[in-house]
Amino acid sequence: MMEWETVIGLEIHAQLATKSKIFSAAATAYGAEPNTQACAIDLGMPGVLPVLNREAVRMAVMLGLAIGANIARRSVFARKNYFYPDLPKGYQISQYELPVVGKGELLIDLDDGSSKVIGITRAHLEEDAGKSLHEDFQGLSGIDLNRAGTPLLEIVSEPDLRSAKEAVAYMKKLHQMVVYLGICDGNMQEGSFRCDANVSVRPKGQSSFGTRAEIKNLNSFRFVERAIEFEIERQIDRLESGGKIVQETRLYDPDKGETRPMRSKEEANDYRYFPDPDLLPLVLDEAFIDAARACLPELPDIKKQRFVAHYGLSNYDAGVLTAARELSDYYEAVVAAMGGEPKLCANWVMGDFSAFLNKDSKDLADSPVSAVQLAGLLRRIQDRTISGKIAKDVFEALWTGEGDTDAIIEKRGLRQITDMSAIEKVIDEVMAANPDQLIQYRAGKDKLFAFFVGQVMKVSKGKANPQQVNDLLAEKLKG
C-alpha cells in the first residue's frame, strides 16, 4: 500500500472583544433577541458609511506582535462579493491583498514532548455575516443579523500541520494566546472562536500538494480532530480506489461523525475582490504600534519558563498553571500571600481548588475561596496545625462559606495532635487491640504497617500528625 502524508492548514476566526461592531456603533453582546443589534450600517442601507473601530485594529496589532509577525504600516479593506441570505449587503468587508498582520509563527507542543514551529501566513480584519436559522420554522429559514458586522480576526496558518492532533495542538495554542491577550473571550459554544480546516493528502515524498477540501465552521477541539481524521481517511480511500479528490467546501456532521459536501470551493477571483471605496487605507504610525506593544501581557511561554526558573516547578506543573492567565495570576497571589512554598501552593491550586471549580462549573473569578484564604489554609498545613487530609475538609468548609480557616478548625475541633505522649497512647491502644496483626508484622509481614497507620488515624479521628505517627509507630512495632 502507498504511504500517504497529510497536509493541513487552518483558518481560525477569532471574534474580537470590542463592545461595538467593526464599522458601526451597534452592540456585540451575545444572546440578544434576533435582529435587535443590527443598525443601518450593518444592514447596508443606502447612504450610510462604515467607520473603522480603532479598538479592533489595536487588538489585531497585539496579536501580530505576540506571534512575531510583520505589522503592515499600510493595509487595505476590500469587498468580498457573494450572495447569501444572511449577508444583507451582498458583500463582506474584509482584507485581501494587504492585511494588517503579515507572516508570523507559533510554537506548539506535541504529545511526544517535542515542539514544532507553525508558520502563520497572515491575520486580517473583517466583519462577520449574520446567521441563518433553520429550526422552528417548518420548511422556512429565519435570518438573525445581530452578528452582521461583528469584528473578526481571521488567522491563516501555513500548510505546516501534518496530523489532526497537530491541528488541535495549534488551535489550542492560538486559543490560549488570544484569551491571554484579552482580545477574544474564546467562547467556542457562542462562536467567538471557530475554525475552517483545509485538508489534503499526497504520496509520501511528493513535494506538490494534493487537492484540498475545506471543512467549515468547526467550533470545538474535539470536532476539529474528528472531522480532520474522517476527511483524511475519506480522501485516502477515494484515491486508493482510483477516484479523484474534488476541491470543495464540506460540513462536519457531529452526529454521524462524517463530513459531507456543501458546495464547490470558490477561488479568490470568484469573489471579485476590489478595494472598498468607502474606506480609506488603514495607515498605522509607530506610536500606535508602540502603544499596542505596551498593552501586551507576559505571554504564556515566557511565563511558563519563569515559573520553572523562579518557583522551581516542573515543566508539567508550570504548563498547567500558565494555561490560563487567570489561573497563573491566582497561583502567584497564593504564593505571595504564603510568602513561599511554591510547590505546596501549586499542588493545591492544580488539585483541590481546580477540582472544586470544575465540579461547580464556576469561572475562577467566581471562586468563593480567595488566594489569601487558600494561603491561610496552607499556612496551617505548614505549621502542622492540621494535616493535609484534614485540610481537605477545611477547604470544603471554606468553599461553602463557613468562615475562615482558623474559625473552621476551632469550631470543628480539627486541630492536629502533635503531642508525642498522646500519639504514643493511641498507638499502644491499637497494638493491644490487634495482637494477631502485631505477631504477623514482627514475623516479617511488613505490609501490615499500613494497617497499623490506618488504625491509629482512625482512632485519633484523623487528627494525629501523620509524620509523627509513622516515625513513632515504626519504633513501637519493632518491640
TIPA-694711 format. One record per residue (C-alpha): x negated, y negated, z negated; residue in three letters. Coordinates in nm, 3 decimals. Last residue first. Layout:
<sites>
- xx/yy/zz/code
- X/Y/Z/ALA
...
</sites>
This chain:
<sites>
- xx/yy/zz/code
- -0.918/0.415/-7.011/GLY
- -0.991/0.323/-6.647/LYS
- -0.630/0.208/-6.626/LEU
- -0.699/-0.078/-6.868/LYS
- -0.982/-0.227/-6.661/GLU
- -0.796/-0.221/-6.330/ALA
- -0.485/-0.354/-6.506/LEU
- -0.677/-0.654/-6.640/LEU
- -0.807/-0.762/-6.297/ASP
- -0.486/-0.693/-6.105/ASN
- -0.261/-0.858/-6.365/VAL
- -0.491/-1.160/-6.385/GLN
- -0.473/-1.201/-6.010/GLN
- -0.094/-1.160/-6.006/PRO
- -0.023/-1.414/-6.285/ASN
- 0.270/-1.265/-6.471/ALA
- 0.603/-1.432/-6.396/LYS
- 0.752/-1.176/-6.159/GLY
- 1.016/-1.067/-6.407/LYS
- 0.742/-0.963/-6.651/SER
- 0.879/-0.608/-6.648/VAL
- 0.898/-0.609/-6.269/LYS
- 0.552/-0.759/-6.226/MET
- 0.407/-0.492/-6.453/VAL
- 0.596/-0.218/-6.267/GLN
- 0.476/-0.341/-5.927/GLY
- 0.115/-0.354/-6.043/VAL
- 0.150/0.000/-6.183/PHE
- 0.284/0.131/-5.851/PHE
- 0.012/-0.049/-5.655/ALA
- -0.249/0.133/-5.865/PHE
- -0.077/0.462/-5.779/LEU
- -0.277/0.471/-5.454/LYS
- -0.586/0.560/-5.657/ASP
- -0.479/0.922/-5.713/LYS
- -0.813/1.025/-5.867/GLY
- -0.727/1.217/-6.184/ALA
- -0.701/0.888/-6.371/ARG
- -0.416/0.790/-6.139/TYR
- -0.241/1.126/-6.185/GLN
- -0.263/1.101/-6.567/ILE
- -0.124/0.746/-6.560/LEU
- 0.158/0.849/-6.323/GLN
- 0.261/1.117/-6.571/ASP
- 0.236/0.881/-6.870/PRO
- 0.469/0.612/-6.724/ASN
- 0.637/0.431/-7.016/ALA
- 0.315/0.403/-7.216/ALA
- 0.131/0.255/-6.918/MET
- 0.410/0.002/-6.860/VAL
- 0.419/-0.106/-7.225/GLU
- 0.039/-0.142/-7.237/ASP
- 0.051/-0.356/-6.922/ILE
- 0.315/-0.581/-7.078/VAL
- 0.101/-0.631/-7.390/LYS
- -0.206/-0.707/-7.180/GLU
- -0.011/-0.977/-6.992/ILE
- 0.083/-1.143/-7.325/ALA
- -0.276/-1.116/-7.451/SER
- -0.410/-1.268/-7.129/MET
- -0.182/-1.573/-7.148/ASP
- -0.126/-1.670/-6.783/THR
- 0.248/-1.613/-6.766/ILE
- 0.386/-1.822/-6.479/GLN
- 0.652/-2.083/-6.544/ARG
- 0.980/-1.971/-6.388/LEU
- 1.216/-2.062/-6.669/GLY
- 1.494/-2.155/-6.429/ARG
- 1.539/-2.512/-6.553/LYS
- 1.169/-2.559/-6.618/GLU
- 1.057/-2.444/-6.273/ILE
- 1.339/-2.632/-6.100/ILE
- 1.253/-2.957/-6.281/ALA
- 0.886/-2.920/-6.195/ASP
- 0.958/-2.864/-5.825/THR
- 1.203/-3.148/-5.770/ASP
- 1.580/-3.115/-5.777/GLY
- 1.838/-2.852/-5.683/GLU
- 1.867/-2.981/-5.325/GLY
- 1.923/-2.660/-5.128/THR
- 1.574/-2.676/-4.975/TRP
- 1.413/-2.740/-5.314/LEU
- 1.591/-2.430/-5.451/ALA
- 1.459/-2.227/-5.155/GLU
- 1.111/-2.364/-5.226/PHE
- 1.136/-2.261/-5.589/VAL
- 1.225/-1.906/-5.488/ASP
- 0.928/-1.894/-5.250/LYS
- 0.705/-2.040/-5.522/ALA
- 0.786/-1.737/-5.738/ILE
- 0.600/-1.519/-5.489/LYS
- 0.306/-1.757/-5.461/GLY
- 0.273/-1.756/-5.837/SER
- 0.376/-2.042/-6.063/ILE
- 0.191/-2.278/-6.298/THR
- -0.127/-2.139/-6.146/ARG
- -0.284/-2.484/-6.083/ASP
- -0.287/-2.418/-5.706/GLN
- 0.061/-2.270/-5.699/ILE
- 0.193/-2.574/-5.886/ARG
- 0.007/-2.801/-5.645/ARG
- 0.181/-2.623/-5.356/LEU
- 0.522/-2.724/-5.489/LEU
- 0.422/-3.090/-5.515/GLY
- 0.281/-3.075/-5.160/ALA
- 0.619/-2.949/-5.039/LEU
- 0.792/-3.241/-5.211/GLN
- 0.549/-3.495/-5.060/VAL
- 0.599/-3.349/-4.712/ALA
- 0.975/-3.384/-4.753/SER
- 1.213/-3.095/-4.809/VAL
- 1.568/-3.159/-4.684/PRO
- 1.444/-3.135/-4.323/SER
- 1.649/-3.349/-4.084/ASP
- 1.349/-3.498/-3.900/ALA
- 1.217/-3.145/-3.854/LEU
- 1.521/-3.056/-3.649/ASP
- 1.752/-2.808/-3.817/LYS
- 1.885/-2.478/-3.686/SER
- 1.939/-2.354/-4.045/ASP
- 1.733/-2.037/-3.995/LYS
- 1.484/-2.219/-3.769/ASN
- 1.415/-2.495/-4.020/LEU
- 1.396/-2.237/-4.300/PHE
- 1.138/-2.034/-4.107/ALA
- 0.933/-2.346/-4.030/SER
- 0.903/-2.428/-4.402/PHE
- 0.849/-2.067/-4.511/ASP
- 0.563/-1.994/-4.272/GLY
- 0.394/-2.247/-4.045/MET
- 0.421/-2.527/-4.303/VAL
- 0.343/-2.286/-4.588/TRP
- 0.037/-2.127/-4.430/ASN
- -0.095/-2.461/-4.306/ALA
- -0.073/-2.617/-4.652/CYS
- -0.268/-2.324/-4.804/LEU
- -0.527/-2.360/-4.525/LYS
- -0.558/-2.738/-4.568/PRO
- -0.616/-2.722/-4.947/GLU
- -0.688/-3.096/-4.983/GLY
- -0.549/-3.410/-5.145/GLY
- -0.209/-3.247/-5.174/MET
- -0.029/-3.559/-5.047/ALA
- -0.278/-3.590/-4.760/ALA
- -0.246/-3.219/-4.675/VAL
- 0.134/-3.247/-4.673/VAL
- 0.124/-3.560/-4.453/ALA
- -0.111/-3.384/-4.213/GLU
- 0.135/-3.098/-4.182/TYR
- 0.429/-3.331/-4.121/TYR
- 0.240/-3.515/-3.846/ASP
- 0.148/-3.184/-3.681/SER
- 0.510/-3.071/-3.698/LEU
- 0.639/-3.397/-3.546/GLU
- 0.390/-3.378/-3.257/ARG
- 0.495/-3.026/-3.162/ALA
- 0.251/-2.750/-3.062/ALA
- -0.009/-2.906/-3.292/THR
- 0.063/-2.679/-3.588/LEU
- 0.084/-2.362/-3.380/VAL
- -0.238/-2.437/-3.191/GLY
- -0.427/-2.526/-3.508/ALA
- -0.319/-2.196/-3.665/ASP
- -0.429/-1.999/-3.357/TYR
- -0.760/-2.181/-3.316/ASN
- -0.837/-2.107/-3.680/SER
- -0.827/-2.392/-3.931/LEU
- -1.133/-2.556/-4.085/GLY
- -0.945/-2.878/-4.157/TYR
- -1.173/-3.121/-3.972/HIS
- -1.314/-2.907/-3.692/ALA
- -1.016/-2.683/-3.620/VAL
- -0.761/-2.961/-3.674/PHE
- -0.970/-3.194/-3.456/ARG
- -0.977/-2.945/-3.169/GLN
- -0.598/-2.909/-3.191/LYS
- -0.556/-3.288/-3.192/LYS
- -0.764/-3.320/-2.875/ILE
- -0.556/-3.052/-2.700/ASP
- -0.230/-3.207/-2.825/PRO
- -0.296/-3.568/-2.719/LEU
- -0.357/-3.836/-2.982/GLU
- -0.087/-4.088/-2.897/PRO
- -0.094/-4.307/-2.585/LEU
- 0.057/-4.652/-2.635/CYS
- -0.276/-4.832/-2.583/ALA
- -0.301/-4.669/-2.239/ARG
- 0.031/-4.826/-2.142/ALA
- -0.101/-5.168/-2.243/ALA
- -0.419/-5.104/-2.043/ASP
- -0.210/-5.015/-1.736/ILE
- -0.006/-5.337/-1.765/PHE
- -0.318/-5.549/-1.819/ALA
- -0.490/-5.386/-1.522/GLU
- -0.220/-5.505/-1.283/ASP
- 0.052/-5.292/-1.131/LEU
- 0.224/-5.366/-0.798/VAL
- 0.551/-5.190/-0.713/LEU
- 0.638/-5.266/-0.351/PRO
- 0.954/-5.478/-0.322/LEU
- 1.290/-5.307/-0.348/LEU
- 1.598/-5.382/-0.138/ASP
- 1.445/-5.272/0.194/PRO
- 1.379/-4.921/0.059/ASP
- 1.082/-4.788/0.255/PRO
- 1.183/-4.512/0.501/PHE
- 1.239/-4.139/0.459/TYR
- 1.445/-3.965/0.728/ARG
- 1.543/-3.675/0.502/TYR
- 1.497/-3.418/0.777/ASP
- 1.148/-3.562/0.834/ASN
- 1.041/-3.433/0.492/ALA
- 1.140/-3.077/0.577/GLU
- 1.463/-2.917/0.464/GLU
- 1.477/-2.557/0.344/LYS
- 1.773/-2.362/0.480/SER
- 2.058/-2.346/0.231/ARG
- 2.158/-2.175/-0.094/MET
- 2.026/-1.821/-0.054/PRO
- 2.039/-1.594/-0.362/ARG
- 1.803/-1.534/-0.653/THR
- 1.855/-1.247/-0.894/GLU
- 1.907/-1.170/-1.262/GLY
- 2.277/-1.094/-1.212/LYS
- 2.398/-1.317/-1.495/ASP
- 2.101/-1.554/-1.458/PRO
- 2.188/-1.631/-1.092/ASP
- 1.889/-1.820/-0.951/TYR
- 1.953/-2.045/-0.653/LEU
- 1.760/-2.043/-0.326/ARG
- 1.629/-2.304/-0.084/THR
- 1.494/-2.166/0.241/GLU
- 1.189/-2.079/0.447/GLN
- 1.275/-1.737/0.585/VAL
- 1.050/-1.447/0.490/ILE
- 1.009/-1.184/0.761/LYS
- 1.100/-0.816/0.774/GLY
- 0.887/-0.507/0.832/GLY
- 0.983/-0.313/0.518/SER
- 0.664/-0.426/0.345/GLU
- 0.752/-0.790/0.413/LEU
- 1.102/-0.768/0.266/ARG
- 0.990/-0.569/-0.039/ASP
- 0.710/-0.818/-0.103/ILE
- 0.952/-1.112/-0.075/GLN
- 1.210/-0.961/-0.309/ARG
- 0.949/-0.859/-0.567/GLU
- 0.804/-1.209/-0.579/ILE
- 1.154/-1.361/-0.595/GLU
- 1.255/-1.140/-0.887/PHE
- 0.940/-1.232/-1.081/GLU
- 0.992/-1.601/-1.003/ILE
- 1.354/-1.597/-1.122/ALA
- 1.270/-1.405/-1.438/ARG
- 0.986/-1.635/-1.543/GLU
- 1.172/-1.957/-1.464/VAL
- 1.489/-1.825/-1.631/PHE
- 1.298/-1.752/-1.952/ARG
- 1.139/-2.096/-1.955/PHE
- 1.479/-2.257/-1.925/SER
- 1.641/-2.506/-1.686/ASN
- 1.570/-2.374/-1.339/LEU
- 1.721/-2.620/-1.094/ASN
- 1.622/-2.485/-0.752/LYS
- 1.424/-2.185/-0.630/ILE
- 1.220/-2.286/-0.324/GLU
- 1.118/-2.012/-0.082/ALA
- 0.775/-2.007/0.074/ARG
- 0.632/-1.871/0.396/THR
- 0.283/-1.734/0.327/GLY
- -0.021/-1.949/0.265/PHE
- -0.346/-1.924/0.459/SER
- -0.657/-1.793/0.285/SER
- -0.589/-1.418/0.305/GLN
- -0.790/-1.216/0.054/GLY
- -0.488/-1.044/-0.097/LYS
- -0.205/-1.037/0.154/PRO
- 0.026/-1.334/0.100/ARG
- 0.320/-1.417/-0.126/VAL
- 0.533/-1.728/-0.161/SER
- 0.715/-1.914/-0.438/VAL
- 0.809/-2.281/-0.473/ASN
- 0.973/-2.330/-0.813/ALA
- 1.210/-2.618/-0.891/ASP
- 1.210/-2.716/-1.258/CYS
- 1.410/-2.882/-1.530/ARG
- 1.354/-3.115/-1.822/PHE
- 1.630/-3.351/-1.933/SER
- 1.899/-3.113/-1.804/GLY
- 2.101/-3.108/-2.126/GLU
- 2.003/-2.750/-2.206/GLN
- 1.642/-2.834/-2.120/MET
- 1.608/-3.101/-2.387/ASN
- 1.253/-3.228/-2.331/GLY
- 1.319/-3.560/-2.506/ASP
- 1.114/-3.738/-2.240/CYS
- 0.864/-4.028/-2.256/ILE
- 0.766/-3.975/-2.620/GLY
- 0.408/-3.890/-2.524/LEU
- 0.424/-3.572/-2.728/TYR
- 0.753/-3.481/-2.554/VAL
- 0.596/-3.533/-2.209/VAL
- 0.291/-3.325/-2.303/MET
- 0.470/-3.034/-2.468/GLN
- 0.691/-2.993/-2.161/HIS
- 0.378/-3.006/-1.943/LEU
- 0.222/-2.728/-2.149/LYS
- 0.543/-2.524/-2.141/LYS
- 0.567/-2.560/-1.762/MET
- 0.205/-2.455/-1.715/TYR
- 0.245/-2.150/-1.940/ALA
- 0.570/-2.059/-1.761/VAL
- 0.401/-2.080/-1.421/ALA
- 0.107/-1.874/-1.546/GLU
- 0.351/-1.609/-1.669/LYS
- 0.529/-1.602/-1.332/ALA
- 0.199/-1.538/-1.160/SER
- -0.066/-1.702/-0.942/ARG
- -0.032/-2.075/-1.009/LEU
- -0.257/-2.309/-0.811/ASP
- -0.009/-2.429/-0.547/PRO
- -0.077/-2.790/-0.658/GLU
- 0.176/-2.923/-0.904/SER
- 0.444/-3.185/-0.844/VAL
- 0.573/-3.397/-1.133/ILE
- 0.904/-3.568/-1.060/GLU
- 0.964/-3.849/-1.308/LEU
- 1.335/-3.914/-1.335/LEU
- 1.534/-4.224/-1.423/PRO
- 1.914/-4.180/-1.439/THR
- 2.067/-4.349/-1.132/GLY
- 2.359/-4.110/-1.100/ALA
- 2.378/-3.912/-1.425/ARG
- 2.722/-4.050/-1.518/ASN
- 2.849/-3.978/-1.167/LEU
- 3.077/-3.686/-1.254/ASP
- 3.235/-3.533/-0.944/ILE
- 3.512/-3.274/-0.958/GLY
- 3.540/-2.974/-0.729/SER
- 3.857/-2.803/-0.612/LEU
- 3.969/-2.440/-0.600/GLY
- 4.132/-2.443/-0.942/GLN
- 3.966/-2.750/-1.102/PHE
- 3.874/-2.606/-1.441/ASP
- 3.513/-2.535/-1.340/GLU
- 3.341/-2.660/-1.025/HIS
- 3.184/-2.981/-1.147/LEU
- 2.943/-3.159/-0.912/SER
- 2.687/-3.378/-1.089/LYS
- 2.548/-3.718/-1.004/GLY
- 2.208/-3.779/-0.848/ALA
- 1.891/-3.869/-1.036/ASP
- 1.678/-4.171/-0.952/GLU
- 1.312/-4.151/-0.858/GLU
- 0.963/-4.208/-0.992/LEU
- 0.669/-4.011/-0.862/HIS
- 0.414/-3.773/-1.007/ALA
- 0.145/-3.642/-0.775/ARG
- -0.062/-3.341/-0.673/THR
- -0.122/-3.194/-1.016/ILE
- -0.402/-2.938/-1.025/GLY
- -0.390/-2.654/-1.273/ILE
- -0.703/-2.587/-1.477/VAL
- -0.716/-2.243/-1.635/LYS
- -0.792/-2.119/-1.985/SER
- -0.878/-1.776/-2.122/SER
- -0.727/-1.610/-2.429/GLY
- -0.578/-1.315/-2.239/ASP
- -0.231/-1.469/-2.256/ASP
- -0.336/-1.784/-2.072/LEU
- -0.398/-2.137/-2.200/ASP
- -0.329/-2.427/-1.963/ILE
- -0.544/-2.728/-1.871/LEU
- -0.358/-2.994/-1.673/LEU
- -0.482/-3.192/-1.374/GLU
- -0.443/-3.521/-1.192/GLY
- -0.387/-3.650/-0.838/LYS
- -0.174/-3.960/-0.788/GLY
- 0.077/-4.141/-1.008/VAL
- 0.283/-4.437/-0.873/VAL
- 0.370/-4.255/-0.550/PRO
- 0.280/-4.393/-0.203/LEU
- 0.402/-4.165/0.078/GLU
- 0.734/-4.069/-0.081/TYR
- 0.881/-4.246/-0.381/GLN
- 1.251/-4.207/-0.460/SER
- 1.581/-4.389/-0.410/ILE
- 1.838/-4.126/-0.315/GLN
- 2.059/-4.166/-0.012/TYR
- 2.427/-4.133/0.084/GLY
- 2.510/-4.399/-0.172/LYS
- 2.753/-4.182/-0.369/PRO
- 2.524/-3.879/-0.408/LEU
- 2.753/-3.632/-0.592/ASP
- 2.942/-3.539/-0.274/PRO
- 2.628/-3.465/-0.072/TYR
- 2.481/-3.644/0.226/PHE
- 2.109/-3.686/0.272/TYR
- 1.870/-3.978/0.310/ASN
- 1.564/-4.023/0.093/LYS
- 1.521/-4.399/0.067/ARG
- 1.174/-4.514/-0.027/ALA
- 1.006/-4.686/-0.320/PHE
- 0.647/-4.800/-0.271/VAL
- 0.330/-4.792/-0.479/SER
- 0.049/-5.042/-0.536/ARG
- -0.205/-5.021/-0.819/ARG
- -0.170/-4.645/-0.793/ALA
- -0.272/-4.471/-1.115/ILE
- -0.521/-4.190/-1.045/ASN
- -0.461/-3.900/-1.277/ALA
- -0.637/-3.797/-1.597/GLY
- -0.337/-3.599/-1.719/ILE
- -0.262/-3.837/-2.009/ALA
- -0.321/-4.145/-1.793/LEU
- -0.062/-4.032/-1.539/GLY
- 0.189/-3.952/-1.812/LEU
- 0.145/-4.298/-1.962/MET
- 0.183/-4.456/-1.616/VAL
- 0.519/-4.286/-1.569/ALA
- 0.632/-4.411/-1.910/MET
- 0.534/-4.771/-1.826/ARG
- 0.722/-4.748/-1.495/VAL
- 1.038/-4.628/-1.670/ALA
- 1.004/-4.915/-1.918/GLU
- 0.992/-5.172/-1.637/ARG
- 1.332/-5.062/-1.502/ASN
- 1.345/-5.164/-1.134/LEU
- 1.631/-5.391/-1.023/VAL
- 1.869/-5.249/-0.761/PRO
- 2.087/-5.486/-0.554/LEU
- 2.465/-5.500/-0.521/VAL
- 2.649/-5.647/-0.221/GLY
- 2.840/-5.337/-0.118/PRO
- 2.881/-5.068/-0.387/MET
- 2.602/-4.814/-0.420/GLY
- 2.771/-4.624/-0.702/LEU
- 2.474/-4.664/-0.934/ASP
- 2.473/-5.038/-0.862/ILE
- 2.849/-5.069/-0.926/ALA
- 2.815/-4.903/-1.268/CYS
- 2.818/-4.538/-1.365/ALA
- 2.837/-4.464/-1.737/GLN
- 3.208/-4.388/-1.781/THR
- 3.227/-4.146/-1.487/ASN
- 3.281/-3.835/-1.700/PRO
- 3.319/-3.896/-2.077/GLU
- 2.981/-3.944/-2.242/ALA
- 2.770/-3.644/-2.338/GLY
- 2.418/-3.772/-2.287/TYR
- 2.325/-4.138/-2.323/ALA
- 2.182/-4.295/-2.003/THR
- 2.352/-4.635/-2.028/ALA
- 2.410/-4.864/-1.729/ALA
- 2.167/-5.157/-1.697/ALA
- 2.071/-5.072/-1.339/SER
- 1.778/-4.952/-1.125/PHE
- 1.612/-4.686/-1.342/ILE
- 1.900/-4.634/-1.577/LYS
- 1.924/-4.767/-1.932/SER
- 1.810/-4.648/-2.273/LYS
- 1.489/-4.502/-2.136/THR
- 1.373/-4.154/-2.231/ALA
- 1.259/-4.047/-1.885/LEU
- 1.424/-3.738/-1.742/GLN
- 1.145/-3.497/-1.650/ALA
- 1.182/-3.320/-1.315/HIS
- 0.924/-3.049/-1.255/ILE
- 0.818/-2.940/-0.907/GLU
- 0.626/-2.617/-0.949/LEU
- 0.383/-2.444/-0.713/GLY
- 0.340/-2.070/-0.689/ILE
- 0.122/-1.841/-0.477/VAL
- 0.145/-1.467/-0.536/THR
- -0.122/-1.231/-0.406/GLU
- -0.035/-0.899/-0.247/TRP
- -0.217/-0.568/-0.221/GLU
- -0.115/-0.353/0.076/MET
- 0.000/0.000/0.000/MET
</sites>
